[in-house]
């Protein structure tokens, strides 16, 4: 079972979608539905992970690495004296 929604898209995107549907012998609806499903899965996963990490960070005794330590480490990447990852304190 499916339902219908209406969206507004750039005419250039619609042209590309029509061409893709034609050369693959699929409907535009198939591609829009498939793309939307992928975006939803990715966004739901990302939001879930953010919430999980915030919950961990809010627990008593949570340990953190100072932002400055991470920044110094990242800036050393690819250099001859690349630093070791900072430890959580």
Backbone as CSV, one residue per row, in Angstrom:
resi,resn,N_x,N_y,N_z,CA_x,CA_y,CA_z,C_x,C_y,C_z
1,UNK,0.838,-1.172,0.000,0.000,0.000,0.000,0.884,1.236,0.000
2,UNK,0.486,2.240,-0.696,1.248,3.479,-0.727,0.295,4.656,-0.693
3,UNK,0.877,5.825,-0.519,0.096,7.051,-0.485,0.765,8.086,-1.380
4,UNK,0.073,9.148,-1.644,0.588,10.174,-2.535,0.910,11.439,-1.756
5,UNK,2.047,12.056,-2.084,2.390,13.364,-1.544,2.776,14.258,-2.721
6,UNK,2.731,15.543,-2.497,3.122,16.500,-3.524,4.341,17.254,-3.032
7,UNK,5.349,17.366,-3.897,6.554,18.115,-3.541,6.889,19.088,-4.664
8,UNK,7.641,20.095,-4.321,8.126,21.044,-5.323,9.619,20.789,-5.502
9,UNK,10.042,20.644,-6.757,11.453,20.448,-7.045,11.870,21.362,-8.192
10,UNK,13.136,21.595,-8.243,13.709,22.401,-9.314,13.445,21.708,-10.656
11,UNK,13.068,22.457,-11.675,12.806,21.844,-12.986,14.000,21.037,-13.526
12,UNK,15.214,21.461,-13.222,16.393,20.723,-13.685,16.471,19.346,-13.025
13,UNK,16.101,19.291,-11.760,16.085,18.002,-11.046,15.012,17.101,-11.664
14,UNK,13.863,17.687,-11.963,12.787,16.896,-12.571,13.225,16.346,-13.920
15,UNK,13.903,17.172,-14.721,14.398,16.706,-16.026,15.368,15.536,-15.857
16,UNK,16.264,15.673,-14.903,17.231,14.589,-14.654,16.506,13.322,-14.213
17,UNK,15.525,13.494,-13.339,14.751,12.357,-12.843,14.001,11.670,-13.982
18,UNK,13.391,12.451,-14.847,12.678,11.881,-15.990,13.618,11.098,-16.900
19,UNK,14.788,11.646,-17.162,15.765,10.964,-18.019,16.220,9.656,-17.387
20,UNK,16.508,9.706,-16.092,16.949,8.493,-15.394,15.856,7.430,-15.419
21,UNK,14.632,7.842,-15.166,13.509,6.896,-15.179,13.367,6.256,-16.556
22,UNK,13.506,7.065,-17.588,13.341,6.555,-18.953,14.429,5.547,-19.317
23,UNK,15.704,5.889,-19.045,16.790,4.988,-19.452,16.853,3.723,-18.605
24,UNK,16.275,3.748,-17.421,16.302,2.557,-16.561,14.988,1.788,-16.602
25,UNK,14.010,2.319,-17.326,12.690,1.718,-17.414,12.058,1.561,-16.029
26,UNK,12.237,2.597,-15.207,11.612,2.653,-13.879,10.799,3.935,-13.802
27,UNK,9.966,4.019,-12.809,9.155,5.230,-12.663,9.918,6.296,-11.875
28,UNK,9.508,7.539,-12.080,10.088,8.614,-11.277,9.743,8.383,-9.810
29,UNK,8.559,7.884,-9.573,8.126,7.606,-8.207,9.064,6.612,-7.515
30,UNK,9.514,5.612,-8.265,10.445,4.629,-7.698,11.700,5.333,-7.178
31,UNK,12.288,6.192,-8.005,13.535,6.847,-7.607,13.332,7.826,-6.461
32,UNK,12.239,8.583,-6.477,11.978,9.530,-5.393,11.755,8.772,-4.091
33,UNK,10.961,7.703,-4.150,10.689,6.907,-2.960,11.968,6.270,-2.416
34,UNK,12.782,5.729,-3.324,14.042,5.095,-2.925,14.992,6.113,-2.293
35,UNK,15.118,7.282,-2.898,16.000,8.325,-2.368,15.513,8.802,-1.007
36,UNK,14.217,8.986,-0.873,13.651,9.439,0.394,13.879,8.412,1.498
37,UNK,13.722,7.153,1.162,13.953,6.091,2.145,15.402,6.103,2.625
38,UNK,16.338,6.269,1.707,17.754,6.309,2.080,18.061,7.503,2.980
39,UNK,17.526,8.660,2.643,17.757,9.854,3.460,17.163,9.673,4.846
40,UNK,15.957,9.137,4.918,15.323,8.903,6.218,16.139,7.948,7.076
41,UNK,16.619,6.860,6.487,17.430,5.903,7.244,18.682,6.566,7.783
42,UNK,19.351,7.345,6.952,20.579,8.017,7.371,20.299,9.037,8.481
43,UNK,19.279,9.841,8.304,18.957,10.870,9.293,18.500,10.249,10.613
44,UNK,17.663,9.207,10.544,17.209,8.541,11.765,18.381,7.932,12.513
45,UNK,19.314,7.310,11.782,20.496,6.737,12.417,21.315,7.832,13.088
46,UNK,21.554,8.930,12.366,22.384,10.010,12.894,21.756,10.628,14.145
47,UNK,20.470,10.911,14.106,19.791,11.486,15.272,19.838,10.511,16.448
48,UNK,19.624,9.231,16.172,19.699,8.221,17.233,21.070,8.163,17.872
49,UNK,22.117,8.234,17.063,23.484,8.212,17.596,23.788,9.461,18.406
50,UNK,23.330,10.603,17.944,23.546,11.850,18.693,22.870,11.748,20.055
51,UNK,21.618,11.289,20.071,20.899,11.154,21.344,21.613,10.176,22.273
52,UNK,22.074,9.071,21.714,22.771,8.066,22.534,24.045,8.644,23.132
53,UNK,24.796,9.387,22.337,26.053,9.969,22.819,25.809,11.059,23.852
54,UNK,24.746,11.843,23.683,24.418,12.871,24.669,24.052,12.202,25.997
55,UNK,23.290,11.115,25.931,22.943,10.387,27.152,24.196,9.879,27.859
56,UNK,25.148,9.347,27.091,26.409,8.879,27.695,27.185,10.038,28.310
57,UNK,27.223,11.153,27.620,27.961,12.316,28.114,27.317,12.898,29.369
58,UNK,26.009,12.748,29.510,25.297,13.294,30.669,25.384,12.403,31.903
59,UNK,25.916,11.190,31.745,26.010,10.284,32.887,27.091,10.762,33.857
60,UNK,26.862,10.531,35.151,27.889,10.888,36.133,29.195,10.135,35.839
61,UNK,30.291,10.825,35.988,31.595,10.197,35.772,32.038,10.146,34.323
62,UNK,31.259,10.737,33.425,31.652,10.739,32.015,32.978,11.479,31.862
63,UNK,33.838,10.951,31.005,35.149,11.557,30.792,35.198,12.169,29.395
64,UNK,35.954,13.234,29.277,36.041,13.955,28.016,37.488,14.285,27.686
65,UNK,37.722,14.516,26.408,39.013,15.019,25.944,38.791,16.476,25.587
66,UNK,39.602,17.380,26.120,39.409,18.797,25.801,39.503,19.057,24.295
67,UNK,38.658,19.943,23.827,38.613,20.293,22.405,39.991,20.714,21.900
68,UNK,40.693,21.485,22.678,42.004,21.980,22.258,42.967,20.827,21.993
69,UNK,42.902,19.777,22.822,43.778,18.615,22.632,43.462,17.901,21.314
70,UNK,42.193,17.786,21.013,41.781,17.161,19.754,42.244,18.015,18.576
71,UNK,42.068,19.317,18.702,42.440,20.231,17.622,43.935,20.146,17.317
72,UNK,44.773,20.132,18.352,46.229,20.028,18.159,46.572,18.705,17.480
73,UNK,45.929,17.641,17.917,46.178,16.324,17.337,45.786,16.295,15.862
74,UNK,44.589,16.803,15.548,44.130,16.793,14.160,45.029,17.639,13.251
75,UNK,45.504,18.758,13.751,46.383,19.621,12.950,47.728,18.957,12.665
76,UNK,48.079,17.947,13.454,49.359,17.259,13.245,49.267,16.137,12.212
77,UNK,48.059,15.796,11.813,47.883,14.695,10.851,48.627,14.985,9.560
78,UNK,49.320,13.961,9.055,50.016,14.068,7.782,51.348,14.785,7.864
79,UNK,51.739,15.193,9.052,53.023,15.869,9.221,54.061,14.865,9.708
80,UNK,55.318,15.204,9.557,56.381,14.272,9.954,56.344,13.957,11.443
81,UNK,55.921,14.907,12.252,55.829,14.665,13.699,54.363,14.594,14.130
82,UNK,53.652,13.664,13.482,52.232,13.487,13.812,52.100,13.034,15.259
83,UNK,51.211,13.676,15.983,51.023,13.371,17.402,50.176,12.118,17.581
84,UNK,50.333,11.509,18.738,49.496,10.357,19.095,48.139,10.912,19.557
85,UNK,47.091,10.109,19.431,45.774,10.572,19.857,45.778,10.923,21.342
86,UNK,45.096,11.991,21.729,45.048,12.340,23.157,44.235,11.316,23.917
87,UNK,44.577,11.177,25.180,43.875,10.216,26.040,42.777,10.910,26.819
88,UNK,41.732,10.152,27.061,40.605,10.666,27.827,40.992,10.744,29.293
89,UNK,40.759,11.902,29.909,41.214,12.093,31.276,40.170,12.185,32.287
